[in-house]
Amino acid sequence: MNPCFVGVDFGKTNVRFGVAEDEPVLACYTKQPYTRGTPAEIMRQIIDGLDRALSKAGGSRNTLRGIGISVPAVVDRETGVIAWGPDWDFMAGASLTQPIAEHYGIPVVADVDTVIPTWGENWAGIGRTCKRFAVLAWGTGLGAGLVIDGEVQEYPNNLFPEFGHSRVSDDDWPCKCGAIGCVDTMVCGGGIAKHGRLAVETGEQTVLRELCGGDPETVTSHMVFDAADRGDAVAQAILDRIAVLLGRLCANVVLTMQPEKIVFVGGLAKRSPRLLAKINATMNEGCWLLQKGLTGCEVVCSELGDRAGVLGAIRRVQMKLENRSG
Ligand SMILES: [Zn+2]
């Protein structure tokens, strides 16, 4: 194998590994659950998974040039130290990159799981035809990344766009950020499940009752999507509401930065196609720039699927090695 790079992408329960050479073609892609534990235990899981993926791709430590890591947490881009993450407090204060860099003797970079997939989209996805776009990472939370003039935007203080914590409805559901009614808490995995649970608890006629075995506490977001796919009117109304809230958010994104595209990535993105028409219609209704034809924007689903994170992590470390950023 020629010189290669590895991307590591941590989700809430799984970690993905991808191996590529200079081009955005994965020679190997794997996905497995990981166990939360001490920093040393996380390092061991990274090294084990990385060595397996590298060997499966036909590569070796001799051909490995750099490693990129995507995490659901705020990371110091210089030191790799985890600052904060709602599910990653067990790693707070520990560097994710230094022990891995010492082990392999090569550069390692890490960044948050909203900016890293934006690098992936810019390299291998929508960025091939579009130079100004926003990425919305939609799953257990709603993160964002921006590309302007073909460049991924990196904000000061290791931060990133936080569209997900803006408010687009009168609902007063508490959000994990401490505010109330954030779009993040309304439209993500837990929020969609909560809409479904409330429907069952209030006695609405819905197949969700059957899908959750009569226990509203066990309703998941995917059950709501499955019920809607089966023609359930209650589940369809929930998803219509989600689409309206997402459409209002997208209108705000257009008002803020006038992207040509808004791309959904993340765990719920693959379920977004049924919502796209309503999201686009709501965005258009809510944005005078679009109404007057002064700018144009379309909301689309990523074509990279689960792979945007590992591709972005690979691209991020390639760019570090080229000294073009970071
Ligand atoms: Zn919030």
Residues whose N, C-alpha, C, O or C-beta is under 5 A from the ligand:
A	BS01	ZN	G164 H165 C175 K176 C177 A179 C182 D184
